[in-house]
């Protein structure tokens, strides 16, 4: 049985949209929906940006060899792609190289800097790589960091531009956004107007890195970027996913259907795939050979971006199979070792798990067992285990990282409050369950949803669904899509069907509204049809078919009363 908390005054009769905005702390709705450039901040507020501009200008004048390090996530690829293309626009003869990670290490880790390099630019990472800063400075190599992540202190050996330094008011601007600000500064220096060409990649990077859409500057850049997608590879991915997105590009669709393709390549793709994907992002769209499936001798030539988009989809499917295999192994271990008896599912016994998959696997385990999860993938030669942690977002615990840090067992935990990487010495593994069980003793990890509207089944009508669904382009991180609760549905008053090829989709027809739950079971279906009443929790949605619109609710959870 799920629990819920009603947010606001439950006005689903007179002012549905006004209630939704009010519940999210948005009072000036017109201003929020009609953002202008006035909500953006001057790049000069970023500490050290003037030094970074002077440094790059000097190296371009000296014809220096410049290396861009590409961080291994969507924000890293987009921010590096912006930087690479911008430099080529202001100086096509610039001696520019880039370096890709072959794993999920960040910043300078596992990156070899060639001896001939004079300047290293690190977008979206590197603020805390102090040893690397010092080492490179001693070799006479300059460093520009363009970052937004947590920073311990300002480096003495690198030029660090980070939204968390100085007085920049927006701490919800990703690496791609910081690079964009750097490009604005360069525009002023070179009397050019190139920065805005990359707003589509700014949007993609910020969405993928879960920046809050409550921050108006970030929201403005995302809106502007998605309205005018220019990057050929980004546009090709959008076309590839047109069936899933129904041709609409908004924050939710980018999160679900675009950035996961990019991240799949970064996590489990071959190095050649990563190389080709970055080339696609920076506009290298030459023809490559492609042999269509089932036509071994009919090789054709297609643009690199099209071939890479196809490979992205294939690698994403491969990643899904890899994750499913490991999840099955982990679940056996949880049962055999009774790991579910603890407050946190803590696993370090799994071997040969790709480090790029630990976050995805931990997320699935957390959702399955409705508990925070820590999955450690490997132990290095110094005795340190590293891996990923995921909180259970539907519970009351909203900052699992803080709990882990307060245990004083882990060397570090870096990332978001409920999704982060961490490291622990093998000598402390036996203490983890005891410490976390004590820290979380008062928590019961039950589903608890924040609900905007609690609507009796007899009062639900299609106009409510349509009005909520009109705001589909509004939702994003920090401005969450609403849940609605439909109470006291008499099962005798509706049709309940078990559908789908695998008989795993339950469809409930309530007058002219369809309530649909995917990935269910025949057993659950039978419980519903044998019940007296049910409560349905879900999200309003419009299903478009043959140019017609049909109101429906995508079900998240059901309470059954017999």
C-alpha positions in Angstrom: 0.0 0.0 0.0 1.4 3.4 -0.9 1.2 6.5 1.2 0.7 10.0 0.0 0.7 13.6 1.1 -1.7 16.1 -0.5 0.1 19.3 -1.5 -1.9 22.5 -1.6 -5.6 23.1 -1.5 -6.7 20.4 -4.0 -8.4 22.8 -6.3 -9.1 20.6 -9.3 -12.4 22.4 -10.1 -11.7 26.1 -10.7 -8.0 26.7 -11.2 -6.1 23.5 -12.0 -3.0 25.1 -13.5 -2.9 27.9 -11.0 -2.9 25.3 -8.2 -0.1 23.3 -9.8 2.2 26.4 -10.1 1.3 27.6 -6.6 2.2 24.1 -5.2 5.7 24.6 -6.8 6.3 28.0 -5.3 5.7 29.8 -8.6 3.6 33.0 -8.0 4.2 35.0 -11.2 3.1 32.4 -13.7 3.2 34.7 -16.8 6.8 35.6 -16.0 7.8 32.0 -15.5 6.3 30.9 -18.8 7.5 33.9 -20.8 11.2 34.2 -19.8 13.4 36.8 -21.5 17.1 37.5 -21.6 16.6 39.7 -18.5 16.8 36.6 -16.3 20.3 35.8 -17.3 23.5 37.0 -15.5 26.6 38.8 -16.7 29.5 36.4 -17.4 31.7 38.9 -15.6 30.2 37.7 -12.3 32.1 34.4 -12.8 35.4 34.6 -10.8 38.5 34.3 -12.9 36.7 34.4 -16.3 38.8 37.4 -17.3 42.0 35.4 -16.6 40.7 32.5 -18.6 40.0 34.7 -21.6 43.4 36.3 -21.4 45.1 32.9 -21.1 43.3 31.4 -24.2 43.9 34.6 -26.2 47.6 34.4 -25.4 47.9 30.8 -26.4 46.0 31.3 -29.7 48.4 34.2 -30.5 51.4 32.0 -29.7 50.0 29.2 -31.9 50.2 26.9 -28.9 49.1 23.3 -28.8 45.8 23.1 -26.9 44.2 20.0 -25.4 40.5 19.7 -24.4 39.7 16.9 -21.9 36.2 15.5 -22.5 34.5 14.4 -19.3 32.6 11.1 -19.5 28.9 12.1 -19.4 26.5 14.0 -21.6 27.3 17.4 -20.0 31.0 16.7 -20.5 30.7 15.8 -24.2 28.4 18.8 -24.9 30.6 21.3 -23.0 33.8 20.0 -24.7 32.0 20.1 -28.1 31.0 23.7 -27.5 34.6 24.6 -26.6 36.2 22.8 -29.5 33.8 24.3 -32.1 34.0 27.8 -30.7 37.8 27.9 -30.8 37.7 26.7 -34.4 35.3 29.5 -35.3 37.6 32.2 -33.9 40.7 30.6 -35.2 40.3 27.8 -37.7 44.1 27.2 -37.6 44.2 26.6 -33.9 46.3 23.6 -32.9 43.6 21.8 -31.1 43.4 18.3 -29.8 41.0 16.5 -27.5 41.3 13.5 -25.1 38.5 11.1 -24.2 38.2 8.8 -21.2 38.0 5.1 -21.8 36.2 4.7 -18.5 34.0 6.7 -16.1 37.0 8.4 -14.4 36.7 12.2 -14.4 38.9 15.2 -14.9 42.6 14.3 -15.4 42.3 10.7 -14.1 43.7 8.2 -16.6 44.4 11.0 -19.1 47.8 11.2 -20.6 48.9 14.7 -21.5 51.3 14.8 -24.5 54.6 16.5 -24.0 54.0 19.1 -26.7 50.8 20.5 -25.0 51.0 24.1 -23.8 47.4 24.6 -22.6 44.9 22.2 -21.2 41.2 23.1 -21.0 38.9 21.0 -18.8 35.2 21.7 -19.2 32.8 20.2 -16.6 35.4 18.8 -14.3 38.9 19.2 -12.8 38.3 21.8 -10.0 39.7 19.5 -7.3 42.5 17.8 -9.3 45.1 19.8 -7.4 48.0 17.3 -7.8 47.5 17.4 -11.6 47.4 21.2 -11.6 50.7 21.4 -9.7 52.4 18.7 -11.8 51.4 20.4 -15.1 52.3 23.9 -13.9 55.8 22.6 -13.0 56.1 21.5 -16.6 55.1 24.9 -17.9 51.6 23.9 -19.0 48.7 26.2 -18.3 45.3 25.0 -17.2 41.8 26.4 -17.6 39.0 24.7 -15.7 35.4 25.5 -16.6 33.3 23.7 -14.0 30.3 23.7 -11.8 31.0 20.8 -9.4 31.8 20.9 -5.7 35.1 22.5 -5.0 37.2 22.2 -1.9 39.2 25.4 -2.4 40.5 27.5 -5.3 43.6 26.0 -7.0 46.8 28.0 -7.0 48.1 26.2 -10.1 45.2 26.5 -12.5 42.7 29.1 -13.7 39.4 27.8 -12.2 36.1 29.2 -13.4 33.4 27.6 -11.3 29.9 28.7 -10.5 30.6 27.9 -6.8 33.5 30.4 -6.7 32.8 34.1 -6.2 29.5 35.9 -6.6 27.8 34.1 -9.5 24.1 33.8 -8.4 23.2 30.7 -10.4 24.5 27.4 -9.0 22.3 25.4 -11.3 24.3 26.0 -14.4 26.1 22.9 -15.8 29.5 22.6 -17.4 28.0 23.3 -20.8 26.5 26.5 -19.3 29.9 27.6 -17.9 31.5 27.0 -21.3 28.8 29.1 -22.9 29.5 31.9 -20.5 33.2 31.7 -21.4 32.2 31.9 -25.1 30.2 35.0 -24.4 33.3 36.6 -22.9 35.3 35.5 -25.9 32.6 37.0 -28.2 33.2 40.4 -26.6 37.0 40.1 -27.0 36.9 39.0 -30.6 33.9 41.2 -31.7 32.0 38.0 -32.7 28.6 36.5 -32.1 29.2 32.8 -31.9 28.2 31.8 -28.4 24.4 31.6 -29.1 25.0 29.0 -31.9 25.6 26.5 -29.1 22.5 27.0 -27.0 21.1 23.6 -28.1 24.1 21.9 -26.6 23.8 24.1 -23.5 20.2 22.9 -23.1 21.2 19.2 -23.6 24.0 19.4 -21.1 21.9 21.1 -18.4 19.0 18.7 -18.8 21.2 15.6 -18.7 23.1 16.9 -15.6 19.8 17.4 -13.7 20.1 21.1 -13.3 17.1 22.7 -11.6 14.5 24.2 -14.0 13.4 26.5 -11.2 16.5 28.5 -11.8 15.3 31.0 -14.3 18.6 31.5 -16.2 19.0 27.8 -16.7 15.4 27.4 -17.7 15.8 30.3 -20.2 18.8 28.7 -21.9 17.1 25.3 -22.0 14.0 26.9 -23.6 16.1 28.8 -26.2 18.2 25.8 -27.0 15.4 23.3 -27.5 13.5 25.8 -29.7 16.3 25.9 -32.2 18.4 22.7 -32.4 21.3 23.3 -34.8 23.8 20.7 -33.9 23.5 18.0 -36.6 24.2 15.1 -34.3 21.7 16.3 -31.7 19.1 16.8 -34.4 19.8 13.3 -35.8 19.2 11.8 -32.4 16.0 13.7 -32.1 14.9 12.3 -35.5 15.9 8.8 -34.4 13.7 9.0 -31.4 10.7 10.7 -33.1 8.4 7.8 -32.5 9.0 7.9 -28.7 8.9 11.6 -28.4 6.0 12.1 -30.8 8.0 14.8 -32.4 8.0 17.0 -29.3 11.2 18.2 -27.8 11.0 19.2 -24.1 13.0 18.6 -20.9 11.2 15.3 -20.1 11.8 13.8 -23.6 15.4 14.8 -23.6 15.8 13.1 -20.2 14.1 9.9 -21.3 15.0 9.5 -24.9 18.1 11.5 -25.9 20.7 11.7 -23.1 20.3 8.0 -22.2 21.6 7.1 -25.7 24.6 9.3 -25.3 25.3 8.0 -21.8 25.1 4.4 -23.0 27.9 4.9 -25.5 30.0 6.6 -22.7 29.3 3.7 -20.3 29.6 0.6 -22.4 30.6 1.6 -25.9 34.0 0.8 -27.5 36.6 3.6 -27.6 35.9 3.9 -31.3 32.2 4.6 -30.6 33.2 7.3 -28.1 35.6 8.8 -30.7 32.9 8.8 -33.4 30.3 10.2 -31.1 32.5 13.2 -30.1 33.4 13.7 -33.8 29.7 13.8 -34.5 29.1 16.4 -31.9 31.8 18.7 -33.3 30.5 18.5 -36.8 32.7 15.9 -38.5 30.0 14.4 -40.7 31.9 12.6 -43.4 30.6 9.4 -45.1 31.2 6.0 -43.5 30.4 2.5 -44.7 27.3 0.8 -43.4 26.0 -2.6 -44.1 22.2 -2.9 -43.5 21.1 -5.8 -41.4 20.5 -8.9 -43.5 22.4 -7.5 -46.6 25.9 -8.7 -46.0 27.2 -7.6 -49.5 25.2 -4.4 -49.9 27.4 -1.9 -48.1 26.3 1.7 -48.5 27.7 5.0 -47.3 25.9 7.2 -44.8 26.8 10.3 -42.9 28.7 9.7 -39.7 26.0 11.3 -37.6 23.3 8.9 -38.9 25.5 5.9 -38.4 26.4 7.1 -34.9 22.7 7.6 -34.0 22.0 4.1 -35.1 24.9 2.8 -33.0 23.7 4.8 -30.0 20.4 2.9 -30.1 22.1 -0.4 -30.4 24.5 0.2 -27.6 21.6 1.4 -25.4 19.9 -1.9 -26.0 23.1 -3.8 -25.3 23.5 -1.8 -22.0 20.0 -2.8 -21.0 20.8 -6.5 -21.5 24.1 -6.1 -19.5 22.3 -4.4 -16.6 19.5 -7.0 -16.5 22.0 -9.8 -16.3 23.9 -8.2 -13.4 20.6 -7.2 -11.6 19.6 -10.9 -11.7 22.9 -11.9 -10.1 22.6 -9.2 -7.5 19.1 -10.2 -6.5 20.2 -13.8 -6.0 22.9 -12.5 -3.7 20.4 -10.3 -1.8 18.2 -13.4 -1.1 21.0 -15.8 -0.3 22.8 -13.4 2.1 19.6 -11.9 3.5 20.9 -8.4 2.6 17.4 -7.0 2.6 17.3 -7.3 6.4 19.4 -4.1 6.5 18.3 -0.5 6.1 20.5 -0.2 3.0 21.2 -2.8 0.3 25.0 -2.9 0.6 26.8 -5.0 -2.0 30.5 -5.4 -2.6 30.8 -9.1 -3.6 29.8 -8.8 -7.2 32.9 -9.2 -9.5 33.5 -8.1 -13.1 30.9 -5.4 -13.1 31.6 -2.6 -15.6 32.2 0.5 -13.5 30.0 2.5 -15.9 27.0 0.4 -15.0 27.0 0.5 -11.2 24.8 3.5 -11.0 22.2 2.0 -13.3 22.2 -1.3 -11.4 22.0 0.4 -8.0 19.1 2.4 -9.2 17.2 -0.7 -10.3 17.9 -2.4 -7.0 16.8 0.6 -5.0 13.5 0.8 -7.0 13.0 -3.0 -6.6 13.6 -3.2 -2.9 12.5 0.3 -2.1 15.6 1.0 -0.1 18.8 3.0 -0.6 21.5 0.9 -2.3 25.3 0.9 -2.5 27.0 -1.1 -5.1 30.8 -1.4 -5.1 32.3 -2.7 -8.4 36.0 -3.2 -7.8 38.9 -2.9 -5.4 42.1 -1.1 -6.5 45.6 -2.2 -5.7 45.6 0.1 -2.6 42.6 -1.6 -1.1 39.9 0.9 -1.9 36.5 -0.1 -3.2 34.7 2.4 -5.5 31.1 2.3 -6.8 27.8 4.0 -6.9 25.0 4.8 -4.4 21.3 5.5 -5.0 18.7 6.7 -2.6 15.1 5.7 -2.8 13.4 8.9 -4.0 9.9 7.9 -3.0 10.8 7.7 0.7 11.2 10.4 3.2 15.0 10.3 3.0 15.9 12.9 0.4 19.7 13.1 1.1 21.3 9.7 1.3 24.7 11.1 0.5 24.7 13.1 3.8 23.9 9.9 5.7 26.9 8.2 4.1 29.2 11.1 4.8 28.2 11.3 8.5 29.0 7.6 9.0 32.7 8.6 8.7 33.4 5.3 6.9 33.8 6.5 3.4 36.8 8.2 1.9 34.5 10.4 -0.2 31.0 10.6 -1.7 30.5 13.0 -4.6 27.5 13.8 -6.7 23.8 14.5 -6.2 22.0 13.9 -2.9 20.5 10.6 -3.9 22.7 9.6 -6.9 26.5 9.7 -6.4 29.8 7.9 -6.5 31.7 6.9 -3.4 34.9 5.2 -2.1 35.7 3.1 1.0 38.7 1.3 2.3 38.2 -2.5 2.4 39.1 -2.5 6.1 35.8 -0.7 6.9 33.4 -2.8 4.8 32.3 -4.9 7.8 31.2 -1.7 9.7 28.9 -0.3 7.0 25.7 -2.2 7.7 26.0 -1.6 11.5 26.6 2.1 11.1 23.9 2.7 8.5 21.3 0.6 10.3 21.9 2.8 13.4 21.7 6.1 11.4 18.5 5.1 9.6 16.8 3.3 12.5 13.8 5.6 12.4 13.2 5.4 8.7 10.7 3.1 7.1 11.3 3.1 3.4 7.7 3.1 2.1 6.4 4.7 -1.0 5.2 8.2 -0.1 4.1 10.4 -2.9 3.4 14.1 -3.0 0.0 14.4 -4.7 -1.4 17.7 -6.2 -5.0 16.5 -6.6 -7.1 13.9 -4.8 -10.1 13.3 -7.0 -13.0 10.9 -6.4 -13.4 8.4 -9.2 -16.9 9.7 -10.0 -15.5 13.3 -10.3 -12.7 12.6 -12.7 -13.3 14.0 -16.2 -11.3 14.4 -19.3 -11.1 18.2 -19.0 -8.9 17.7 -15.9 -6.6 15.4 -17.8 -6.4 17.8 -20.8 -5.7 20.9 -18.6 -2.9 19.2 -16.7 -1.4 17.8 -19.9 -1.2 21.3 -21.5 1.7 21.9 -19.2 3.9 19.0 -20.5 6.6 21.4 -21.6 6.8 23.0 -18.2 8.1 20.0 -16.2 11.7 19.4 -15.4 14.1 18.9 -12.5 12.8 21.0 -9.6 9.5 21.6 -11.3 8.2 18.1 -11.1 5.4 16.6 -13.1 2.3 16.2 -10.9 0.9 13.1 -9.5 -2.9 12.8 -9.2 -4.8 10.4 -6.9 -8.1 9.0 -8.1 -9.9 7.7 -5.1 -12.6 5.1 -4.5 -12.9 3.7 -8.0 -15.7 1.1 -8.0 -14.3 -1.8 -10.0 -17.8 -2.8 -10.8 -18.2 0.5 -12.6 -15.3 0.1 -15.0 -13.8 -2.3 -17.4 -10.4 -3.9 -16.4 -8.4 -5.6 -19.1 -5.1 -7.5 -19.2 -3.4 -6.6 -22.5 -0.1 -6.7 -24.3 1.9 -9.4 -26.0 3.3 -10.6 -22.7 0.0 -9.9 -20.8 1.8 -7.4 -18.6 -0.3 -4.2 -19.2 -3.4 -3.5 -17.2 -5.9 -1.1 -18.7 -8.8 0.3 -16.7 -11.5 2.1 -18.7 -13.2 4.7 -16.5 -15.9 6.2 -18.7 -13.9 8.0 -21.5 -10.6 8.0 -19.6 -8.1 5.2 -19.8 -6.0 4.3 -16.8 -3.0 2.2 -17.8 -0.3 0.4 -15.9 2.7 -1.1 -17.7 5.0 -3.9 -16.5 2.4 -5.4 -14.3 1.2 -9.1 -13.9 -1.7 -11.4 -14.3 -1.7 -11.9 -10.5 -2.1 -8.2 -9.9 -4.8 -8.0 -12.6 -6.8 -10.7 -10.8 -6.5 -8.9 -7.5 -8.0 -5.8 -9.1 -10.9 -7.5 -10.7 -11.7 -9.3 -7.4 -11.6 -6.1 -5.4 -14.5 -3.7 -4.4 -12.6 -0.4 -4.8 -9.2 0.8 -5.8 -7.2 4.0 -5.5 -5.1 4.9 -8.5 -2.0 7.1 -8.4 -0.5 8.3 -11.7 0.2 11.1 -14.1 -2.1 12.7 -16.6 -1.2 12.1 -20.2 -2.6 12.6 -23.7 -2.3 9.7 -26.0 -2.3 10.8 -29.7 -3.4 8.4 -32.3 -4.5 9.1 -35.9 -4.6 12.8 -35.2 -7.0 12.3 -32.3 -6.3 12.9 -28.6 -7.3 10.5 -25.9 -7.0 11.4 -22.2 -5.3 8.8 -20.0 -3.5 8.4 -16.7 -0.2 6.5 -16.6 -0.5 4.5 -13.4 2.4 4.6 -10.9 0.7 2.6 -8.1 -2.6 1.1 -7.1 -4.1 0.5 -3.6 -6.6 -2.4 -3.6 -9.5 -2.8 -1.2 -11.4 -6.1 -1.0 
